[in-house]
Amino acid sequence: MPKRNTFLENLNRPVFSNAGVLVLIALVTFLCYFLILDAPFKTMDDYLSIVENPLIKSLDNAPQILKSSFFSKNTYWRPLVHLSFALEYKFFKLNAFYYYLNNIILHILASFGVFLVIDKLVKNRTAGILTGLLFAVHPVHWEQVTNISGRSILLCGLFFFYSFWMFLKAFGSGKARHVVLSLIFFCLSLLSKESAVMLPLCVIVYLWIVSPKEDRSQEQECNASFITNSFLIVTVAYLIFRERLGISGGFNWISFEHTLLSVITFLKALVIYLRLAIIPTGLYYDRSLDIFSSFWEPQVASTLVFWTIAFYFISKKWSSFSAGIKFLFAWTIINFAIVSQVIPVKVSFFSISTAEHFLYIPLAAMLAIMVLFLVNISKNLIANKKAKRSILILGAAGLYLFYILITIDQVVVSSNQITMFKQSFDKNPRNIRVITPLALAYAYAGMYESAEKYYTESLKVEPGNVRGLIGAGRALCDQGKHLEGLAYYNKVVDAGQFEGLLKENKYAAYAVIEKRYKEGLKNLKGRITDGSQKYDLARLHYSLGIIYHLTERIDKAILEYKRAITVRKDYQEAYMNLAAAYENNSQKKEAIETYNEILFNIILDEDKLEYVTKRLEKLNRAP
């Protein structure tokens, strides 16, 4: 008599009731992620969305949160994420421990949702439990769990899974409460991240594959029609509401060729995702890929050939797959479609985002397919006495342990933001969304030379990058190189939303330089013994005048320019700036007199002579 597979049977015992599964998932998930709890807030996203975000500082701002875009852009609308931060701030202020803890809890609940969906979908509790556990510990989820800004992915995935689970229950039972709960979860998923819009398509494709129209009873047909229409109505209402709020822009197609090359680049990313799902090594934050520059690149052909062969083999086996397996393939494709670059998700003009968190919802189906495949192989091997049950169980345990250890290792990396960003920079030194926070992290750590280095790297990628220019200037100022820092500030053409920050940093630099000039004047006065020191005195007065001029203290600037001219009668730059200061101060008569003095007393080159002449003509014509 063949031995019974007691391990797989144990998964159906009372200890592995739904509550038991939840406890098991919670334990292994906490084991993987508890080391992140001591980490501080990270630069950029955490500071923008939490630390420096006034909206989350009071729940009274809830109405404003519901009307506001995410990250101050008119591209993303994720009010539930900000509301979750507002609740955390109310109870825990800026204690990062609780923000990370809540991310872990959300991932636990989402993993339990994966178990519920797979259990219900394929009617295989063993596969459901193993998939839920695998999803919980899979290393590819490190990015969204260990970065507080990953909250949007966790919330979206959590409610996506529970909405679909409730849909499965609603379609089977026809109970109104299941339909209502499914729609509520769907709304919450939409309010967390835009990718939730793919859920209605999952519902439609499920009905088409698993329960085709000809196989439905009249009651099931009514249920299917009502549920589908309800999902579509909610989706349309969501899109209309976003449009009314003005949060719908930001996605622009550059050209058909560029878009097509971006999509093919994403197909290359899918090969990487497939590898990461099975062998999750080489992970890094904010993964990206350079867009293929031409259709003639060898990797374009190899990518297309790979997916053509994959499609051929899957289509050959398609008829042998159960309806549940077919739908799992469809789930994967549908939820990758939203980030396939048909709607651009770019890091820069040259690269697309292929972040590991894009895998969060698709991976549930990918892991389920993998688990079902391995479970069936294991059963056949045991039945045919080609492998011992204990060996297979040991192998499965080894796989889980392998994933757990990789996850823990990546959590350790993530707990130090400099290490995390540096790991990503080493993988892709052209990703501006990594270089800038890395530079900022160094600046916060007081490592200003390193901060300057990486801000400079960001400017190599995007020369006009405002954050990079301001950051490089600030890093130089923090090293005491204020004039060099000002040179970077002055390269900013249009600061946009950073205008206030630029002005604040400029004025801080001016204040330090002003103090130095005043100290220099104090040291020189009464101690001049030769002509060179006289020139130094004139230059200090002139330089101090420039600082006053730039900080809009025109009267003081005029006084310093005059002092410079008193010390050095032929000081051309002092004369020119004095005339300009008079003009700025609406002192027309004095400006004309100064320009005339320049013409008669100062030797000018051709360009400056032309400039002074034109200024005089303009002033003389003015009323």
C-alpha positions in Angstrom: 0.0 0.0 0.0 1.5 3.4 -1.1 2.4 5.8 1.7 0.1 8.8 2.1 1.4 12.3 1.6 0.9 13.3 5.2 2.7 16.7 4.9 0.3 17.9 2.2 -2.7 16.5 4.2 -1.5 18.4 7.3 -2.0 21.6 5.5 -5.7 20.9 5.6 -5.9 20.2 9.4 -7.5 22.6 11.8 -4.1 24.1 12.8 -4.0 25.3 9.2 -7.4 26.9 9.3 -7.6 30.5 7.8 -6.5 31.8 11.2 -3.6 29.4 11.4 -2.5 30.4 7.9 -2.6 34.0 8.9 -0.5 33.4 12.0 2.0 31.4 9.9 2.3 34.1 7.3 2.6 36.8 10.0 5.5 34.9 11.7 7.6 34.3 8.6 7.0 37.8 7.3 8.0 39.4 10.5 11.1 37.2 10.6 12.1 38.5 7.2 11.4 42.2 7.8 11.8 43.0 11.5 15.3 44.4 11.0 13.9 47.4 9.1 12.1 48.7 12.2 15.1 50.6 13.5 15.7 52.4 10.2 15.1 56.2 9.9 13.0 58.0 7.3 14.7 58.0 3.9 15.5 61.1 1.9 13.4 62.4 -1.0 10.1 60.4 -1.0 9.8 60.0 2.8 10.6 63.6 3.3 8.2 64.8 0.6 5.3 62.7 1.6 5.7 62.6 5.4 8.4 64.6 7.2 7.9 67.8 5.2 4.3 67.3 4.1 2.0 69.8 5.9 -1.1 67.9 4.7 -0.5 64.9 6.9 0.1 66.9 10.0 -3.6 67.1 10.8 -6.6 64.9 10.0 -8.5 68.2 9.5 -6.7 68.3 6.2 -8.6 65.2 5.0 -10.8 67.1 2.5 -7.7 68.8 1.1 -5.9 65.4 0.8 -8.8 64.0 -1.2 -8.4 66.8 -3.7 -4.6 66.8 -3.9 -2.3 65.1 -6.2 0.5 62.8 -4.9 4.1 64.3 -4.8 2.7 67.8 -5.8 2.3 66.6 -9.4 -0.8 66.4 -11.5 -0.1 62.8 -12.5 -0.9 60.6 -9.4 -3.9 60.6 -7.2 -3.4 58.4 -4.1 -5.3 60.0 -1.2 -5.6 56.8 0.8 -1.8 56.8 1.1 -1.7 60.3 2.6 -4.6 59.5 4.8 -2.7 56.5 6.2 0.3 58.8 6.9 -2.0 61.3 8.5 -3.3 58.7 10.9 0.2 57.5 11.8 1.3 61.1 12.4 -1.7 61.7 14.7 -0.7 58.8 16.9 3.0 58.4 16.4 4.2 61.8 15.1 7.5 61.2 13.2 8.5 57.9 14.8 9.6 55.9 11.7 9.3 52.6 13.7 5.5 52.6 13.4 5.5 53.6 9.7 7.7 50.6 8.9 5.7 48.3 11.2 2.5 49.2 9.4 4.1 48.4 6.1 5.0 45.0 7.4 1.4 44.5 8.7 0.0 45.5 5.3 2.3 43.0 3.5 1.2 40.3 5.9 -2.5 41.0 5.2 -1.8 41.2 1.4 0.0 37.8 1.5 -3.0 36.4 3.4 -5.2 37.8 0.6 -3.1 36.0 -2.0 -3.7 32.8 -0.1 -7.5 33.4 -0.1 -7.6 34.2 -3.8 -5.5 31.2 -4.9 -7.3 28.9 -2.5 -10.7 30.0 -3.9 -9.5 30.2 -7.6 -7.8 26.9 -8.1 -9.7 25.1 -5.3 -6.4 23.7 -3.9 -5.8 24.7 -0.3 -2.2 23.3 -0.4 -1.4 25.5 -3.4 -3.1 28.5 -1.7 -1.1 28.1 1.5 2.3 27.5 -0.2 1.7 30.5 -2.6 0.7 32.8 0.3 3.8 31.9 2.2 6.0 32.2 -0.8 4.5 35.6 -1.6 5.1 36.7 2.0 8.8 35.9 2.0 9.7 36.5 -1.6 12.7 38.8 -1.8 11.4 40.9 -4.7 9.0 42.6 -2.3 11.7 44.1 -0.2 11.5 47.5 -2.1 7.9 48.3 -1.1 7.9 46.8 2.3 11.2 48.4 3.5 10.5 51.8 2.0 7.7 53.7 3.6 6.9 55.3 0.2 6.1 51.8 -1.0 2.8 52.2 1.0 0.9 52.9 -2.2 1.9 49.5 -3.7 1.0 47.6 -0.5 -2.4 49.3 -0.1 -3.3 48.8 -3.7 -2.2 45.2 -3.7 -3.9 44.4 -0.4 -7.3 45.8 -1.5 -6.9 44.4 -5.1 -6.5 40.9 -3.7 -9.4 41.2 -1.3 -11.7 42.8 -3.9 -11.0 39.9 -6.3 -11.6 37.3 -3.5 -14.9 38.9 -2.7 -15.8 38.9 -6.4 -15.1 35.2 -6.5 -17.4 34.7 -3.5 -20.0 37.1 -4.9 -20.1 35.3 -8.3 -20.5 31.9 -6.5 -23.0 32.9 -3.9 -24.8 35.9 -5.5 -24.9 37.5 -2.1 -25.2 41.3 -2.2 -22.8 41.9 0.7 -20.0 40.1 -1.2 -20.6 42.4 -4.2 -20.7 45.5 -2.0 -17.5 44.5 -0.2 -15.8 43.7 -3.5 -16.6 47.1 -4.9 -15.6 48.9 -1.6 -12.2 47.1 -1.7 -11.9 48.1 -5.4 -12.5 51.7 -4.6 -9.9 51.6 -1.8 -7.4 50.0 -4.2 -8.1 52.8 -6.8 -7.5 55.4 -4.1 -4.1 53.9 -3.3 -2.6 53.5 -6.8 -3.6 53.8 -10.4 -2.7 50.2 -11.4 -6.0 49.1 -9.7 -7.8 50.1 -12.9 -6.9 46.6 -14.3 -9.1 44.8 -11.8 -12.3 45.1 -13.9 -10.4 43.5 -16.8 -9.3 40.7 -14.5 -13.0 40.1 -13.6 -14.1 40.1 -17.2 -11.3 37.8 -18.3 -12.1 35.4 -15.4 -15.7 35.2 -16.5 -14.6 34.6 -20.1 -12.1 31.9 -19.2 -13.3 30.2 -16.1 -17.0 30.6 -16.5 -17.9 31.2 -20.1 -21.3 32.5 -20.9 -22.6 29.1 -22.3 -21.7 27.4 -19.0 -23.5 29.8 -16.7 -26.9 29.4 -15.2 -29.4 32.2 -15.7 -28.7 33.4 -12.1 -25.0 33.3 -12.7 -25.4 35.3 -15.9 -27.4 38.0 -14.0 -24.7 38.0 -11.3 -21.9 38.3 -13.9 -23.6 41.1 -15.8 -24.4 43.1 -12.6 -20.9 42.7 -11.1 -19.1 43.5 -14.4 -21.2 46.6 -15.0 -20.7 47.7 -11.3 -16.9 47.5 -11.7 -17.0 49.4 -15.0 -19.2 52.2 -13.5 -16.8 52.6 -10.6 -13.9 52.8 -12.9 -15.5 55.4 -15.2 -16.5 57.4 -12.1 -13.0 57.3 -10.8 -11.5 58.5 -14.1 -14.1 61.3 -14.4 -13.4 62.4 -10.8 -9.7 62.5 -11.5 -10.3 64.6 -14.6 -12.5 67.0 -12.6 -9.6 67.4 -10.0 -7.2 68.1 -12.8 -5.1 65.1 -11.9 -4.7 63.3 -15.2 -1.7 64.7 -17.0 2.0 63.8 -17.2 1.9 60.9 -19.6 3.1 62.0 -23.0 4.1 59.9 -26.0 7.2 61.3 -27.7 6.8 59.4 -31.0 5.4 56.1 -32.2 9.0 54.8 -32.7 10.1 55.8 -29.2 7.0 54.2 -27.7 7.4 51.0 -29.6 11.1 50.8 -28.6 10.0 51.4 -25.0 7.5 48.6 -25.1 10.1 46.2 -26.5 12.5 47.3 -23.8 9.8 46.4 -21.3 9.6 42.9 -22.9 13.3 42.6 -22.1 12.4 43.6 -18.5 9.8 40.8 -18.4 12.6 38.3 -19.0 14.4 39.8 -16.0 11.2 39.7 -14.0 10.7 36.0 -14.9 14.3 35.3 -13.6 13.7 37.3 -10.5 10.5 35.4 -9.7 12.5 32.2 -9.7 16.0 33.3 -8.7 15.6 36.6 -6.9 19.3 37.7 -6.8 20.8 41.0 -7.9 18.0 43.1 -6.5 18.3 46.9 -6.3 16.2 49.9 -5.6 14.3 51.6 -8.5 15.4 49.2 -11.2 15.5 50.8 -14.7 16.5 49.9 -18.2 17.9 52.1 -21.0 15.5 52.2 -23.9 16.6 50.5 -27.1 18.0 53.2 -29.4 17.2 51.3 -32.6 15.2 48.3 -33.9 18.5 46.9 -35.3 20.1 46.3 -31.8 20.8 42.6 -31.3 18.9 42.5 -28.0 15.7 43.7 -29.8 15.8 40.6 -32.0 16.7 38.3 -29.1 14.0 39.7 -26.9 11.3 39.2 -29.6 12.6 35.7 -30.4 12.5 34.7 -26.8 8.8 35.8 -26.3 7.8 34.3 -29.7 9.2 30.9 -28.6 7.6 31.3 -25.2 4.3 32.1 -26.8 4.6 29.1 -29.1 5.2 26.6 -26.3 2.5 28.0 -24.1 0.0 28.0 -26.9 0.9 24.3 -27.7 0.2 23.4 -24.0 -2.8 25.8 -23.6 -5.5 23.2 -24.1 -4.1 21.0 -21.4 -4.2 23.7 -18.8 -7.1 24.0 -16.4 -9.3 27.1 -16.5 -7.7 28.3 -13.3 -4.1 28.0 -14.7 -5.2 29.8 -17.9 -6.6 32.6 -15.8 -3.4 32.9 -13.8 -1.5 33.5 -17.0 -4.1 36.1 -18.0 -3.8 37.8 -14.5 -0.1 38.1 -15.0 -0.3 39.6 -18.5 -3.1 42.0 -17.5 -1.3 43.4 -14.5 1.9 43.8 -16.3 0.1 45.7 -19.1 -0.4 48.8 -17.0 3.4 49.3 -16.8 4.2 48.0 -20.3 5.2 51.6 -21.4 2.1 51.9 -23.6 1.4 54.5 -20.9 5.0 55.8 -20.4 6.6 55.2 -17.0 10.0 56.7 -17.4 13.1 57.5 -15.4 14.4 59.9 -18.1 14.1 60.3 -21.8 16.6 57.5 -22.2 15.3 55.0 -19.8 12.1 53.4 -18.5 11.2 52.4 -15.0 11.2 48.6 -14.4 11.0 48.8 -10.7 10.8 45.5 -8.7 7.6 46.7 -7.1 5.8 46.4 -10.5 5.9 42.7 -9.7 3.7 43.0 -6.6 0.3 42.1 -8.0 1.4 40.0 -11.0 3.7 37.9 -8.8 0.8 36.4 -7.0 -0.3 34.5 -10.1 3.3 33.7 -11.2 4.1 32.1 -7.9 0.8 30.2 -8.0 1.6 28.8 -11.4 5.1 27.8 -10.1 3.6 26.2 -6.9 1.0 24.2 -8.8 3.6 23.0 -11.2 5.9 21.9 -8.4 3.1 20.3 -6.4 2.0 18.2 -9.4 5.6 17.2 -10.2 6.1 16.2 -6.5 2.9 14.1 -6.5 3.9 12.3 -9.6 7.4 11.7 -8.4 6.1 10.3 -5.1 3.4 8.2 -6.8 6.0 6.7 -9.2 8.5 6.2 -6.4 11.1 8.3 -8.1 11.7 10.6 -5.1 11.2 10.3 -1.4 8.7 12.6 0.2 11.2 13.7 2.9 13.6 14.8 0.2 11.0 16.8 -1.6 9.9 18.4 1.7 13.5 19.2 2.5 13.9 20.8 -1.0 10.8 22.9 -0.5 12.0 24.0 2.9 15.4 24.8 1.4 13.7 27.0 -1.3 11.8 29.0 1.4 14.9 29.3 3.5 16.9 30.6 0.4 14.2 33.2 -0.2 14.1 34.2 3.4 17.8 34.7 3.6 17.9 36.8 0.5 15.1 38.9 1.8 16.8 39.5 5.2 20.0 40.4 3.4 18.2 43.0 1.3 16.4 44.3 4.4 19.8 44.9 6.0 20.9 46.8 2.8 17.7 48.9 2.9 18.1 49.8 6.6 21.0 52.0 5.6 19.8 54.4 2.9 23.3 55.2 1.6 24.1 51.5 1.1 20.7 51.0 -0.6 21.1 54.0 -3.0 24.8 53.1 -3.6 23.8 49.6 -4.5 21.4 50.9 -7.1 23.8 53.5 -8.4 26.4 50.8 -9.0 23.9 48.8 -11.0 22.7 51.8 -13.0 24.7 55.1 -12.7 22.3 56.9 -15.1 19.2 56.8 -12.9 18.6 60.3 -11.7 16.0 59.2 -9.3 18.7 57.2 -7.4 21.6 59.7 -7.8 19.8 62.6 -6.3 18.6 60.9 -3.1 22.1 59.3 -2.7 23.6 62.7 -2.8 21.0 64.0 -0.3 21.6 61.1 2.0 25.3 61.9 2.1 24.5 65.6 2.8 22.2 64.6 5.7 25.1 62.5 7.0 27.5 65.4 6.9 29.6 63.8 4.2 29.5 66.9 2.0 32.3 66.0 -0.4 30.5 62.8 -1.3 27.3 64.7 -1.6 29.0 67.1 -4.1 30.3 64.2 -6.1 26.9 62.6 -6.6 25.1 65.9 -7.3 27.8 66.4 -10.0 27.0 62.9 -11.3 23.3 63.8 -11.5 24.3 66.9 -13.6 26.2 64.7 -16.0 22.9 62.8 -16.7 20.7 65.9 -16.7 22.7 69.1 -17.0 19.8 71.4 -16.2 18.6 69.3 -13.3 17.4 72.0 -10.7 17.8 69.7 -7.7 21.3 68.7 -8.8 22.3 72.4 -9.3 20.9 73.5 -5.9 22.3 70.4 -4.2 25.8 70.8 -5.7 25.8 74.4 -4.6 24.7 73.6 -1.1 27.2 70.8 -0.8 30.0 73.2 -1.8 28.7 75.9 0.7 28.7 73.3 3.4 32.4 72.7 2.7 32.9 76.5 3.0 33.2 77.0 -0.8 30.5 79.6 -1.0 31.6 81.4 -4.2 31.7 78.0 -6.0 28.3 77.1 -4.5 26.9 80.4 -5.8 28.2 79.6 -9.2 26.0 76.5 -9.3 23.0 78.4 -7.9 23.4 81.0 -10.7 23.2 78.2 -13.3 19.5 77.6 -12.5 17.4 79.0 -15.3 13.9 78.3 -14.0 13.7 76.9 -10.4 10.0 76.2 -10.7 8.7 74.6 -7.4 12.2 75.0 -6.0 12.3 78.8 -6.3 11.9 79.3 -2.5 14.6 76.7 -1.7 17.0 78.3 -4.3 16.5 81.8 -2.8 16.9 80.6 0.7 20.2 78.9 -0.1 21.5 81.9 -2.1 20.8 84.3 0.7 22.4 82.0 3.2 25.6 81.9 1.0 25.4 85.7 0.5 25.2 86.2 4.3 28.4 84.1 4.9 30.3 85.9 2.1 29.1 89.3 3.3 30.5 88.5 6.8 33.8 87.5 5.3 34.1 90.7 3.2 33.3 92.8 6.3 35.9 91.0 8.3 38.4 91.6 5.4 37.6 95.3 5.4 38.0 95.5 9.1 41.4 93.9 8.9 42.7 96.1 6.0 41.5 99.5 7.2 44.3 101.6 8.7 46.9 99.0 7.7 47.4 99.8 4.0 51.1 100.1 3.3 51.3 99.5 -0.5 49.4 99.8 -3.7 48.4 96.1 -3.8 46.6 96.4 -0.4 44.9 99.5 -1.8 43.6 97.4 -4.7 42.5 94.7 -2.2 40.5 97.3 -0.2 38.8 98.6 -3.4 38.0 95.0 -4.4 36.5 94.2 -1.0 34.2 97.3 -1.1 33.2 96.4 -4.7 32.5 92.7 -3.8 30.5 93.8 -0.7 28.5 96.1 -3.0 27.8 93.2 -5.3 26.4 91.2 -2.3 24.2 94.1 -1.3 23.1 94.5 -4.9 22.1 90.8 -5.3 20.2 90.9 -2.0 18.3 94.0 -3.1 19.9 96.4 -0.6 20.6 99.0 -3.3 21.4 102.0 -1.1 24.1 100.0 0.7 25.4 98.7 -2.7 25.7 102.3 -4.0 27.7 103.3 -0.9 30.1 100.4 -1.3 30.6 101.0 -5.0 31.4 104.7 -4.3 33.9 103.6 -1.6 35.6 101.3 -4.1 35.8 104.2 -6.7 37.2 106.5 -4.0 40.0 104.1 -3.3 40.6 103.2 -7.0 39.6 106.0 -9.4 39.8 103.8 -12.6 37.7 100.9 -11.2 35.6 100.1 -14.3 33.5 97.3 -12.8 32.6 99.5 -9.8 31.5 102.4 -12.1 29.4 100.1 -14.3 27.6 98.5 -11.3 27.2 101.9 -9.6 25.3 103.2 -12.7 23.2 100.0 -12.8 22.4 100.4 -9.1 21.2 104.0 -9.7 19.0 102.7 -12.5 17.6 99.9 -10.3 16.9 102.6 -7.6 15.1 104.9 -10.1 17.8 107.5 -9.7 17.9 108.6 -13.4 20.0 111.8 -13.0 22.7 110.0 -11.0 22.8 107.1 -13.5 23.3 109.5 -16.4 26.0 111.3 -14.6 27.8 108.0 -13.8 27.6 106.8 -17.3 29.0 110.1 -18.6 31.9 109.8 -16.1 32.6 106.3 -17.4 32.7 107.7 -21.0 35.1 110.5 -20.1 37.3 108.9 -17.5 37.4 105.1 -18.2 39.0 103.4 -21.1 36.4 100.9 -22.5 36.5 98.2 -25.0 34.2 98.3 -28.0 31.4 96.2 -26.5 31.2 98.1 -23.2 31.4 101.4 -25.1 28.4 100.4 -27.1 26.6 99.2 -24.0 27.1 102.5 -22.1 26.1 104.6 -25.1 22.9 102.7 -25.5 22.1 103.0 -21.8 22.6 106.8 -22.0 20.4 107.0 -25.1 17.6 105.1 -23.3 17.9 107.1 -20.1 17.9 110.4 -22.0 14.8 109.4 -24.0 12.9 108.3 -20.9 10.5 110.9 -19.3 
